[in-house]
Amino acid sequence: MNAQYGRDAAARAADVIRRKAGVQEPVIGIVLGSGLGGLAGEIDDSTHIPFREIPGFPTVTVVGHAGALVVGKLAGKNVVALAGRFHMYEGHPPQLAAFPVRVMHALGARTYFASNAAGGIRRDLDAGDLMIIDDHLNLTGVNPLTGPVEEGDERFPDMSAAYDEELRHLLKACAKKLDLPVKEGVYAWLPGPSFETKAEVRMLEKLGADAVGMSTVPEVIVARAMGMRVAGMSCIANAASGIGGTPVLHSDVLEVTERAALGFQALVREFVGALPAK
């Protein structure tokens, strides 16, 4: 583990956040993926801290990622949320991609909720669908835990149930209460930034992937190594290359996720409200 992105660095970043926001211990940490950052505007009594003011956080370079950490209350619960994230395709190591989760843990969050935009591979997944992640495939050949074990981490974290079953059931119950259709599936992580070839999508389908994207997995691995409970959701932004018959454009991804954002925001708000308070 590079000390630049380890436990001590996370503690220093958390101290800065506390000084700027007077944050109380959050019930949950949330990362908002491409086009899904609108939820940050629903957080009450909020303080927005640009990434550039947080030690160890680089500037976000991807359109659709606001680049701010937000603390406040959602559905009456203390939360910390990232409007945007860091990706390996921006030139960052996997340890940095997962570093915000360490900071959330240092602030006191013990539950982590990841969201992303993804390309749909399974044929019943349509643009605009919300897919609860029930497992993932790491196809990048890298792992954010590579290197000396960080103090407090599990050296060999069990990933057989990386996405907490109880939290997945809670998400489904909240969706049912809202009369909001949701699906479940396996998320495959590829490094990007190019979208997949037709042959790669055929390979992913045979490997058991239901959707594919360029984020989330390093965050989940580090969260589990620290003992956090994890839930995740993909907004299916497009049919993966070769399935829809049309080229995949990032602008189209943002357009679809923005259309799906209201349902996503309502579901996350309901989910957070249903979590037990600390």
C-alpha positions as CSV (number, residue, x, y, z in Angstrom):
1,M,0.0,0.0,0.0
2,N,1.3,3.4,-0.9
3,A,1.4,5.5,2.3
4,Q,0.1,8.4,0.2
5,Y,-3.3,6.7,0.1
6,G,-3.3,4.8,3.3
7,R,-4.9,5.0,6.8
8,D,-2.8,8.0,8.0
9,A,-3.4,10.0,4.8
10,A,-7.1,9.3,5.1
11,A,-7.1,10.4,8.7
12,R,-5.5,13.7,7.7
13,A,-8.1,14.3,5.0
14,A,-10.9,13.5,7.4
15,D,-9.5,16.0,9.9
16,V,-9.6,18.7,7.2
17,I,-13.2,17.8,6.3
18,R,-14.3,18.0,10.0
19,R,-12.7,21.4,10.4
20,K,-14.5,22.7,7.3
21,A,-17.9,21.1,7.9
22,G,-18.1,20.2,11.6
23,V,-19.3,16.8,10.3
24,Q,-21.0,14.4,12.7
25,E,-20.3,10.7,12.2
26,P,-22.0,9.6,9.0
27,V,-24.3,6.6,8.8
28,I,-23.2,6.0,5.3
29,G,-20.7,7.1,2.6
30,I,-22.1,7.5,-0.9
31,V,-20.3,7.9,-4.2
32,L,-22.3,9.4,-7.1
33,G,-21.3,8.2,-10.6
34,S,-21.6,9.8,-14.0
35,G,-24.7,11.9,-14.3
36,L,-26.0,10.9,-10.9
37,G,-24.6,13.8,-8.8
38,G,-28.0,15.5,-8.5
39,L,-28.6,13.7,-5.2
40,A,-25.9,15.9,-3.6
41,G,-28.4,18.8,-4.0
42,E,-30.9,17.0,-1.8
43,I,-28.6,16.8,1.2
44,D,-29.9,19.1,3.9
45,D,-27.7,21.3,6.1
46,S,-24.9,20.6,3.7
47,T,-21.4,21.8,3.3
48,H,-19.8,21.3,-0.2
49,I,-16.0,21.0,-0.2
50,P,-14.2,21.0,-3.6
51,F,-11.8,18.1,-4.0
52,R,-8.9,20.5,-4.4
53,E,-9.3,21.5,-0.8
54,I,-9.0,18.0,0.6
55,P,-5.5,16.5,1.0
56,G,-4.8,13.7,-1.3
57,F,-7.8,14.4,-3.6
58,P,-6.9,15.3,-7.2
59,T,-9.0,17.5,-9.5
60,V,-11.7,15.6,-11.4
61,T,-11.3,15.7,-15.2
62,V,-14.4,13.8,-16.4
63,V,-17.5,15.5,-17.6
64,G,-20.5,14.6,-15.4
65,H,-18.5,14.5,-12.2
66,A,-18.8,17.7,-10.1
67,G,-15.7,17.1,-8.0
68,A,-17.0,17.9,-4.5
69,L,-17.4,16.2,-1.2
70,V,-20.8,16.9,0.5
71,V,-21.6,16.4,4.1
72,G,-25.0,16.9,5.7
73,K,-28.3,15.0,6.2
74,L,-30.3,12.9,3.9
75,A,-33.6,11.5,5.0
76,G,-32.7,12.7,8.5
77,K,-29.4,10.7,8.6
78,N,-25.8,12.0,8.6
79,V,-24.2,11.2,5.3
80,V,-21.0,12.0,3.4
81,A,-21.2,11.9,-0.4
82,L,-18.9,12.3,-3.3
83,A,-20.2,14.1,-6.4
84,G,-17.8,12.4,-8.7
85,R,-14.9,10.0,-8.4
86,F,-11.4,9.3,-9.5
87,H,-10.7,6.7,-12.3
88,M,-7.7,4.7,-13.3
89,Y,-8.1,5.9,-16.9
90,E,-7.3,9.5,-15.7
91,G,-3.8,8.2,-14.8
92,H,-4.5,7.4,-11.2
93,P,-3.4,4.2,-9.4
94,P,-6.1,1.9,-8.0
95,Q,-5.1,2.9,-4.5
96,L,-6.2,6.5,-5.3
97,A,-9.4,5.4,-7.0
98,A,-10.3,3.8,-3.6
99,F,-8.9,6.5,-1.3
100,P,-12.2,8.4,-0.8
101,V,-13.6,5.3,0.8
102,R,-10.8,5.2,3.3
103,V,-11.6,8.9,4.1
104,M,-15.3,8.0,4.5
105,H,-14.3,5.2,6.9
106,A,-12.0,7.7,8.8
107,L,-15.0,10.0,9.2
108,G,-16.9,7.1,10.8
109,A,-19.0,5.6,8.0
110,R,-19.3,1.8,8.2
111,T,-21.6,1.4,5.2
112,Y,-20.7,2.3,1.7
113,F,-23.0,2.9,-1.3
114,A,-21.5,3.0,-4.8
115,S,-23.3,4.1,-7.9
116,N,-22.2,4.2,-11.5
117,A,-23.3,4.4,-15.1
118,A,-22.8,1.2,-17.0
119,G,-23.3,-0.4,-20.3
120,G,-26.0,-3.2,-20.4
121,I,-24.9,-6.6,-21.6
122,R,-27.8,-8.8,-20.5
123,R,-30.5,-8.5,-23.1
124,D,-33.3,-7.5,-20.6
125,L,-31.4,-4.5,-19.4
126,D,-32.5,-1.3,-21.2
127,A,-31.1,2.3,-21.1
128,G,-32.4,4.0,-17.9
129,D,-32.8,0.7,-15.9
130,L,-31.5,0.6,-12.3
131,M,-29.5,-2.5,-11.6
132,I,-28.6,-3.5,-8.0
133,I,-25.1,-5.0,-8.1
134,D,-25.0,-8.4,-6.6
135,D,-21.5,-9.3,-7.6
136,H,-18.6,-8.1,-9.7
137,L,-15.8,-9.2,-12.0
138,N,-12.4,-7.5,-11.7
139,L,-10.9,-7.8,-15.2
140,T,-8.3,-5.1,-15.0
141,G,-5.5,-7.2,-13.6
142,V,-4.9,-4.8,-10.7
143,N,-6.0,-4.7,-7.1
144,P,-5.9,-1.6,-4.7
145,L,-4.7,-3.8,-1.9
146,T,-1.4,-4.7,-3.7
147,G,1.6,-3.9,-1.5
148,P,2.2,-3.9,2.2
149,V,-1.0,-4.5,4.2
150,E,-2.4,-1.3,5.6
151,E,-3.1,-1.1,9.4
152,G,-6.7,-2.1,10.0
153,D,-7.1,-3.9,6.7
154,E,-7.9,-7.6,6.3
155,R,-4.9,-9.0,4.3
156,F,-7.1,-11.5,2.4
157,P,-10.6,-10.1,2.5
158,D,-13.4,-12.5,1.6
159,M,-15.2,-11.3,-1.5
160,S,-17.7,-14.1,-1.8
161,A,-20.4,-11.8,-0.5
162,A,-18.9,-8.4,-1.3
163,Y,-22.3,-6.8,-1.8
164,D,-24.2,-7.2,1.5
165,E,-27.3,-9.4,1.1
166,E,-29.3,-7.6,3.7
167,L,-28.6,-4.3,2.1
168,R,-29.6,-5.6,-1.3
169,H,-32.9,-6.9,0.2
170,L,-33.4,-3.5,1.7
171,L,-32.8,-1.8,-1.6
172,K,-35.4,-4.0,-3.3
173,A,-37.9,-3.4,-0.5
174,C,-37.4,0.4,-0.9
175,A,-37.9,0.1,-4.6
176,K,-41.1,-1.9,-4.2
177,K,-42.4,0.8,-1.8
178,L,-41.7,3.4,-4.4
179,D,-43.2,1.3,-7.2
180,L,-39.8,1.7,-8.9
181,P,-38.6,-1.2,-11.1
182,V,-35.1,-2.5,-10.4
183,K,-33.1,-5.4,-11.6
184,E,-30.1,-7.2,-10.3
185,G,-26.9,-8.3,-11.9
186,V,-23.1,-8.7,-12.1
187,Y,-20.9,-5.6,-12.8
188,A,-17.7,-6.1,-14.8
189,W,-14.9,-3.6,-14.3
190,L,-12.6,-2.8,-17.2
191,P,-10.1,0.1,-17.0
192,G,-11.3,2.2,-20.0
193,P,-11.3,4.9,-21.2
194,S,-12.3,3.3,-24.5
195,F,-15.6,1.6,-24.6
196,E,-15.6,-2.1,-25.3
197,T,-15.3,-3.8,-28.7
198,K,-18.0,-6.1,-29.9
199,A,-15.7,-9.1,-29.3
200,E,-15.0,-7.9,-25.7
201,V,-18.8,-7.6,-25.0
202,R,-19.3,-11.2,-26.3
203,M,-16.5,-12.3,-24.0
204,L,-18.0,-10.5,-21.0
205,E,-21.4,-12.1,-21.7
206,K,-19.9,-15.5,-21.7
207,L,-18.1,-14.7,-18.5
208,G,-21.3,-13.9,-16.7
209,A,-21.3,-10.1,-16.7
210,D,-24.6,-8.3,-17.0
211,A,-23.2,-4.8,-17.2
212,V,-19.8,-3.2,-17.7
213,G,-18.2,0.0,-16.5
214,M,-14.9,1.7,-15.5
215,S,-15.1,2.2,-11.8
216,T,-16.6,1.0,-8.4
217,V,-14.7,-2.2,-7.9
218,P,-11.5,-0.8,-6.3
219,E,-13.7,1.1,-3.9
220,V,-15.6,-2.0,-3.0
221,I,-12.5,-4.1,-2.5
222,V,-11.0,-1.5,-0.1
223,A,-14.3,-1.1,1.7
224,R,-14.5,-4.8,2.4
225,A,-10.9,-5.0,3.5
226,M,-11.8,-2.4,6.2
227,G,-14.9,-4.3,7.1
228,M,-17.5,-2.0,5.7
229,R,-20.9,-3.2,4.5
230,V,-21.4,-2.5,0.8
231,A,-24.3,-1.8,-1.5
232,G,-24.0,-0.8,-5.2
233,M,-26.2,0.2,-8.1
234,S,-25.7,0.8,-11.8
235,C,-27.7,3.0,-13.9
236,I,-27.8,1.3,-17.3
237,A,-26.9,4.1,-19.6
238,N,-26.7,2.3,-22.9
239,A,-26.4,-1.1,-24.5
240,A,-22.8,-2.2,-24.5
241,S,-21.0,-2.0,-27.8
242,G,-22.3,-4.4,-30.4
243,I,-25.7,-5.0,-28.7
244,G,-27.5,-1.8,-29.4
245,G,-26.3,-1.5,-33.0
246,T,-25.2,2.2,-32.5
247,P,-22.0,3.8,-31.3
248,V,-21.6,4.5,-27.6
249,L,-21.0,8.2,-26.8
250,H,-20.3,9.6,-23.3
251,S,-22.8,12.4,-24.0
252,D,-25.5,9.8,-24.5
253,V,-24.5,8.2,-21.2
254,L,-25.0,11.5,-19.3
255,E,-28.3,12.2,-21.0
256,V,-29.7,8.8,-20.0
257,T,-28.4,9.0,-16.4
258,E,-29.9,12.4,-16.0
259,R,-33.3,11.1,-17.1
260,A,-33.0,8.2,-14.7
261,A,-31.8,10.4,-11.9
262,L,-35.1,11.2,-10.2
263,G,-35.9,7.5,-9.6
264,F,-32.3,6.9,-8.5
265,Q,-32.4,9.8,-6.1
266,A,-35.8,8.7,-4.6
267,L,-34.5,5.2,-4.1
268,V,-31.3,6.2,-2.4
269,R,-33.2,8.7,-0.2
270,E,-35.6,5.9,0.8
271,F,-32.8,3.5,1.4
272,V,-30.8,5.9,3.6
273,G,-33.9,6.7,5.6
274,A,-34.5,2.9,6.2
275,L,-31.0,2.4,7.6
276,P,-30.6,2.2,11.4
277,A,-29.3,5.4,13.0
278,K,-26.0,5.2,14.9
